[in-house]
Amino acid sequence: MDNVAIKTLLAELDAQGIYVYLQDGRLKLRSKLTTVPAPELAKIKASKDELIAYMQRHHQQQGDLSSAQQRIWFIDQYEQQSTAYNMCGLLQLSDSLTINELQQAFDTLLARHQILTTQFFNTEQGVVQRVNSQLRLALNTLDIAGHEIPTQIVEKLHDELSYRFDLENDLLIRATLIGHSGAGKWLYIAMHHIIADGWSVRLLVQELLAILTNNNTVNNAAACKPLQYLDYVHWQGQFKQSAIYQQQLSYWQQALTGMELFELPTSYPRDKQKTYQGKSQHSVIDTRLVTEFDSCCQQLTVTRFVGLLSVFYVLLQRYSQKQDITVAVPVLNREQPEFENVIGCFINTLPMRQMVSPQSSFAQLIAQTKVLVAQGLANQSVAVEDIIETLGLAKSSAHSALFQILFNYNGVDTGTVEVATLSAKLLPLDNGTAKFDLTLNVSESEQGLEISFDYCSALFDDHVIQQMSNDFNQLVISLGNNAAQTIATVELPSARYASQLLGRKKAHEKVSSDVLALPVQVIKQAELSAEKITCIENNYLNH
C-alpha cells in the first residue's frame, strides 16, 4: 500500500471510531476486537506491516486542540498573554540538588512528554498545536541565604511569577533552582495551563524525582508510555461523534435549559471587560471539627465532597437570596485508564445547577446534591464549550457564559510527593490573578481542611471575602452538628455583610457605574500613579 492508501484507510477507521496506535512497536486497537466490524478488522490485519511502518515514520507531531485547550487559547489571545493561566509552584526538596542533576532530569522529561515542547499556532486551517522537539529548558538559578523562608523566596521570584508565556514562541514550562553556588533545596516550576492541569503537575514531579533517584519502577513505566496528549486529542475528536457523547450532551441541555446566570452581589460594579486581577484569603478547619462534619456526612450516606458542596450552596443562597444557583465543579476527566498518567490539559468543568429552597433543611439539600453530583459525574465527558453552544448562550467579554463561581475540592493530600529517598513538598503560589468571580478551594492537609477563597479584587472588597470565609467555616460546624436546620434559619455570623452586598447590588442597578465606582477608581489610580491629579473641583487634589 502507498501512503495515500494508508491515509485513506486510517481516515475510514477514524470515521467509525476505530483508533489505531503503536505500543512498543506493535499495532494496537483502542476498541475491543469484538466491537470492530469484520471487514475493517480484515483490512487492518492485511495492512498491519504497512500501518506500523507508516506510523513509525509519521509519528504525530501536530494536531488540533482539545476542547479545554481551545478555551484557554481563546482567553490567552483575547487577554494578550495573561498570567491568569500560569500554574506556579515552589518545591521544597528533602535533599540539595545541583543544577546539572536537575538539567539532565528535565531533559529526560521533555524527551518523554511531547506536550512539554508543544507550541500553538493560528493557521489558515485553524489553531493547531505543534511539537518542537528542538526546544530545551534552560534551568535558571537564584542565589539566596541559607536562612530565608518561603515568603522571602517568593518575593525574589516576582519577575518569574509575572512572566507572560508566548504560546507560539516559548517553551511553556520554566524552572528555577533556588539555593547557593549552583545547588539548592528549592525548585520553582511554572507551566502554562494549556499544556498541563493539576493532576499533571503531580505526575511531572513524581517522574522528576524518579529520574533523580534512578527509580526503575517509575522510570520504566513512564518511559514505556504508548500514548501522548495528541493521542487524547484525536480520541476526543472521535468520541464527540459517538452516540454516548450526544446522550451526555442531551442531559446537560435538559438540566440547564431556562437557567439564569448566577451572580453574587458584588462590592463594586462589574466592568464591561473581564479582569483577572485577583487575591486569595486562607483559613484552616482543624481535624477535630472535620471529623464531626464527616460523621454527619456518614449518617446521611454522602461523601465529604457532597457535604461541603452543599454547605457552599447554603452560603451562596444566603448571600444572594437566590434559589437557582449554578456552581462550576472541575473534574479530572481521565476516565480512560490509558490516559491516566499522560501529562496534558484534561480537566473539564461541570455546571452543577441546584435549586436551593430556603425552607429546606440542610439534610434535604444534601440529598438533592447527592443526586445532582451522581448525574453530573455520569455525564462528565461533555466539554463545557459544547454545552454553551447547544444552549445558545451569548458570550460576554465581562464574564463566563455558564458560571461565575467555582468549587474546587481536592480530596487527597497532594502536598508531598515521595520517590525512594527523595521527597518534594509542593507549595502552590498566588500570582495575583483570579479566573472566576469567586473560587472556593478545599484541600486536605495534616492540620485538617485548607480553605482558600480566590476572588476578583475588582468586584469584591477584601473584608467581605474575609467575612464570607468565616461564614463558610462556621456553617461547616453548625450544619455538621445539626443537619435538620432549615437553610433560612441557620445562623450566619456575618449576615449583615450579606445584607450590605444585596443593598449595594440594588444601588448598582439604579446608579451609574461610573458615579458609584468613583471612590474605587480614585483609590486604584492612586496605587498606579501617586503623583497625578485625582480630580478637579475648584482647585485640584493629588493623591
PyMOL commands that set and color helices and strands:
alter all, ss='L'
color gray80, all
select helices_A, chain A and resi 3-15+33-35+38-46+48-57+67-79+99-112+114-117+150-156+158-161+193-195+198-213+216-223+229-239+243-256+287-299+304-320+337-339+362-378+384-391+462-481+495-510+513-516+518-528
alter helices_A, ss='H'
color red, helices_A
select strands_A, chain A and resi 20-23+26-29+62-63+86-98+118-123+126-131+140-143+173-180+183-192+278-286+324-331+348-355+405-410+416-419+422-428+438-445+448-456+533-536+540-542
alter strands_A, ss='S'
color yellow, strands_A
deselect
rebuild
show_as cartoon
